[in-house]
Amino acid sequence: MNYYKWIDSNGFSLKGKTVALSGATGGIGSILCDYIAYLGANILCLDRNAEKSNALIEKLKIKYPNLSAKHITLDLEKFDNVKNVCKQLKEIDIDYLVLNAGAYKIPRYKCDTGYNNVFQINFISPYFLARELSSQIIKKGGRVVAVSSIAHNYSKIDIKDIDFSDKKASSKVYGNAKRFLTLSLFSYFNSKNVLSIVHPGITLTNITAHFPKLVFALIKYPMKVIFMSAKKASLCILYGLFDRTQTGEWIGPRLLNIWGLPRKKQLKTFTYCELICSKEISNKIYDKLTKD
Ligand SMILES: NC(=O)c1ccc[n+]([C@@H]2O[C@H](COP(=O)([O-])OP(=O)(O)OC[C@H]3O[C@@H](n4cnc5c(N)ncnc54)[C@H](OP(=O)(O)O)[C@@H]3O)[C@@H](O)[C@H]2O)c1
């Protein structure tokens, strides 16, 4: 499949627009950067690893000599850094914010916000960035694109254990953070016409390569055959820049949420009560973080 042809038919030029993208160095992020550069936007790569991020930018500039791209150091585990990046992005006046960075099975510890790092990387920091930058993005008619996951479905919000620190399974801890991200952004952006909740289905990247070495050696090739390529899965994230989602909708692969080209669908996995509960909790977290 020619992905650029698909982008030409389903998207639009981003010339003159500025896209800030977290996790640009990742499997999906680096492909998204290529697609976004193809569409002519300026790119801000929000990454924790400056060397990797700058190497990516250099590579992109060889393919797209007119590209304007810059690295900004963003470590989602360090909240002071997240606040600082917010300030910088407010001055740059971005059009699109793509909240793509994520982490799944990593050693867990309590971060500076008091919540565990998986919750902070996948929910608290991206949620804070989205809220802080929302008014300028709304003014510019841009989009906040938040990358969720089918793993959001592995858990329900637990008010007694907000970040799932008492739970062992990585799938649940990660899924809970993605669930918070999705539901809290639904509530916050309700009818503001600026949000795209997207997900890539399943594709082989670092985040899905979390199995023990021997197991991974055995399943790596079958996984490559069974699941979509990262190039195809990334189209579901890119499509979030072209469309938008209302509360209770998301964009992802059309077949069983795992295979195929992007399609907007109803997300029927949460209740109204859970939506309100996530809203109250995320508002409290945001208020506390803005006061600190
Ligand atoms: N692949 C899938 O099947 C799948 C399925 C569902 C959802 N997703 C979501 O898709 C998004 C992209 O994932 P991917 O598949 O491209 O995984 P990936 O290759 O592991 O990329 C993850 C990206 O997030 C960055 N990141 C991790 N921790 C960070 C931190 N503390 N601060 C700043 N950046 C951090 C990584 O930076 P480094 O390069 O420095 O490590 C990397 O750029 C994630 O949100 C993920 O949850 C992926």
Ligand as a Chemical Component Dictionary entry (heavy atoms), coordinates in Angstrom:
data_LIG
# 
_chem_comp.id                   LIG 
_chem_comp.type                 NON-POLYMER 
_chem_comp.pdbx_formal_charge   0 
_chem_comp.three_letter_code    LIG 
# 
loop_
_chem_comp_atom.comp_id 
_chem_comp_atom.atom_id 
_chem_comp_atom.alt_atom_id 
_chem_comp_atom.type_symbol 
_chem_comp_atom.charge 
_chem_comp_atom.model_Cartn_x 
_chem_comp_atom.model_Cartn_y 
_chem_comp_atom.model_Cartn_z 
_chem_comp_atom.pdbx_ordinal 
LIG N1  N1  N 0  2.560  -0.234 19.643 1  
LIG C1  C1  C 0  1.330  -0.581 20.002 2  
LIG O1  O1  O 0  0.847  -1.696 19.706 3  
LIG C2  C2  C 0  0.471  0.370  20.768 4  
LIG C3  C3  C 0  -0.818 -0.055 21.118 5  
LIG C4  C4  C 0  -1.648 0.811  21.802 6  
LIG C5  C5  C 0  -1.216 2.073  22.112 7  
LIG N2  N2  N 1  0.061  2.438  21.786 8  
LIG C6  C6  C 0  0.464  3.801  22.154 9  
LIG O2  O2  O 0  1.108  4.408  21.064 10 
LIG C7  C7  C 0  2.016  5.399  21.539 11 
LIG C8  C8  C 0  3.343  5.247  20.837 12 
LIG O3  O3  O 0  3.913  4.009  21.249 13 
LIG P1  P1  P 0  4.945  3.181  20.358 14 
LIG O4  O4  O 0  4.267  1.938  19.951 15 
LIG O5  O5  O -1 5.567  4.039  19.343 16 
LIG O6  O6  O 0  6.011  2.782  21.488 17 
LIG P2  P2  P 0  7.564  3.125  21.602 18 
LIG O7  O7  O 0  8.269  2.776  20.363 19 
LIG O8  O8  O 0  7.997  2.466  22.866 20 
LIG O9  O9  O 0  7.595  4.708  21.783 21 
LIG C9  C9  C 0  7.251  5.323  22.997 22 
LIG C10 C10 C 0  7.729  6.756  22.960 23 
LIG O10 O10 O 0  7.416  7.359  24.224 24 
LIG C11 C11 C 0  8.597  7.944  24.752 25 
LIG N3  N3  N 0  8.620  7.968  26.209 26 
LIG C12 C12 C 0  8.544  6.936  27.075 27 
LIG N4  N4  N 0  8.681  7.376  28.336 28 
LIG C13 C13 C 0  8.848  8.717  28.276 29 
LIG C14 C14 C 0  9.064  9.739  29.231 30 
LIG N5  N5  N 0  9.174  9.472  30.529 31 
LIG N6  N6  N 0  9.181  11.015 28.800 32 
LIG C15 C15 C 0  9.121  11.321 27.494 33 
LIG N7  N7  N 0  8.936  10.387 26.520 34 
LIG C16 C16 C 0  8.808  9.096  26.918 35 
LIG C17 C17 C 0  9.727  7.060  24.222 36 
LIG O11 O11 O 0  10.968 7.745  24.335 37 
LIG P3  P3  P 0  12.373 6.972  24.185 38 
LIG O12 O12 O 0  12.613 6.803  22.706 39 
LIG O13 O13 O 0  13.336 7.900  24.826 40 
LIG O14 O14 O 0  12.227 5.664  24.891 41 
LIG C18 C18 C 0  9.255  6.868  22.797 42 
LIG O15 O15 O 0  9.574  7.979  22.024 43 
LIG C19 C19 C 0  2.081  5.214  23.061 44 
LIG O16 O16 O 0  1.279  6.181  23.686 45 
LIG C20 C20 C 0  1.491  3.845  23.273 46 
LIG O17 O17 O 0  0.916  3.722  24.548 47 
LIG C21 C21 C 0  0.905  1.637  21.110 48 
# 
loop_
_chem_comp_bond.comp_id 
_chem_comp_bond.atom_id_1 
_chem_comp_bond.atom_id_2 
_chem_comp_bond.value_order 
_chem_comp_bond.pdbx_ordinal 
LIG N1  C1  SING 1  
LIG C1  O1  DOUB 2  
LIG C1  C2  SING 3  
LIG C2  C3  SING 4  
LIG C2  C21 DOUB 5  
LIG C3  C4  DOUB 6  
LIG C4  C5  SING 7  
LIG C5  N2  DOUB 8  
LIG N2  C6  SING 9  
LIG N2  C21 SING 10 
LIG C6  O2  SING 11 
LIG C6  C20 SING 12 
LIG O2  C7  SING 13 
LIG C7  C8  SING 14 
LIG C7  C19 SING 15 
LIG C8  O3  SING 16 
LIG O3  P1  SING 17 
LIG P1  O4  DOUB 18 
LIG P1  O5  SING 19 
LIG P1  O6  SING 20 
LIG O6  P2  SING 21 
LIG P2  O7  DOUB 22 
LIG P2  O8  SING 23 
LIG P2  O9  SING 24 
LIG O9  C9  SING 25 
LIG C9  C10 SING 26 
LIG C10 O10 SING 27 
LIG C10 C18 SING 28 
LIG O10 C11 SING 29 
LIG C11 N3  SING 30 
LIG C11 C17 SING 31 
LIG N3  C12 SING 32 
LIG N3  C16 SING 33 
LIG C12 N4  DOUB 34 
LIG N4  C13 SING 35 
LIG C13 C14 SING 36 
LIG C13 C16 DOUB 37 
LIG C14 N5  SING 38 
LIG C14 N6  DOUB 39 
LIG N6  C15 SING 40 
LIG C15 N7  DOUB 41 
LIG N7  C16 SING 42 
LIG C17 O11 SING 43 
LIG C17 C18 SING 44 
LIG O11 P3  SING 45 
LIG P3  O12 DOUB 46 
LIG P3  O13 SING 47 
LIG P3  O14 SING 48 
LIG C18 O15 SING 49 
LIG C19 O16 SING 50 
LIG C19 C20 SING 51 
LIG C20 O17 SING 52 
# 
